Amino acid sequence: MTKVLLSGYYGYENFGDEAILAVIIDHLQRLGADITVLSHNPELTSGTYGVKSVKNFSLLALLNAINNCDVLISGGGSLLQDVTSLKSLLYYSFIIWFAKLCKKKVIIFAQGIGPLQRKLSQDIVINLLSKCDLVTVRDIKSLELLQNAGIKASLVSDPVFSVDLPRGKTENTVGIQLRAFKTLNEEFLFNLARQVAIDFGDKKIELYVFQQALDMDICLTFEKMLKTIDPQIQTEIIHSLSKNDIIIKISRLEYMIAMRFHAVLVAIKTGVKTLAINYDAKVAKLAYEAFLPLLTISVDEDFKAAFDKMRALDSETLLKFANSKSFEWNLFDPFLK
């Protein structure tokens, strides 16, 4: 039985990262692997997925978990970047480095590489990935970055594309998913709220919290703005639900306006007409590929034009695109046996 250790942004109750983790665990369990997850909340992770889990920042437990595994899977998500912080990049890099020091197989799993703003970061990542057994990335920009550095890498879809998601019966509801971000400002939010009230004042507005720490306050602020503009508008903040319940609710939406990558992905995979908000290159790339309208975080945006483009989308075309992005496991399975 292959012992597999999973390293990522797990145990923080972030919808997207937990969705990726669920996909990986499901596949590994089908292969009969012995699975351990490095997690911020080991009890929650073990209880949710029925696997072993250890505290991600407990050094002794971390080193023991790496030493006892056969294969380390790093990712998915965007772990190897220094925009969030250099400390984060050094942490995930240390795990990869120690695994190779212990002569373990290392898989870089569907990651977005970068941005790498510091030369130190670039040197660390290129040096480490040159030693990994399999490197896979989820976007062309990451692929080109590594290829230009002489790293052999393969382009794959986000693993959540491999999940069969239900297509619910459409309700008279609009979903809005926001997260805190350094350039997100009140004027942009107010302009967005005003357009929502103009176009969708007769619909229920559901505000989706995908990660409590980053999403809740901004959703509460946006709800207040909507109520200020139109006191009669019906709103509800959606939070503290399981991944499956969130997916079911999204599948019933008529429209989705979203910042987070996996909010956009789940919406189009369930045929929901979607407007993306570009806070990160991965969101812009997905919107471009799926021909979605895209708002930048700018007060000069033409909100009316973006909303018109969203309404003009075709649900069947969105589903066709999503179904074309199925995830291929054949790259990974030889390393997991």
Order of alpha helices (4+ residues) and beta strands (2+ residues): beta-alpha-beta-alpha-beta-alpha-beta-alpha-beta-alpha-beta-alpha-beta-beta-alpha-beta-alpha-beta-alpha-beta-alpha-beta-alpha-beta-alpha-alpha
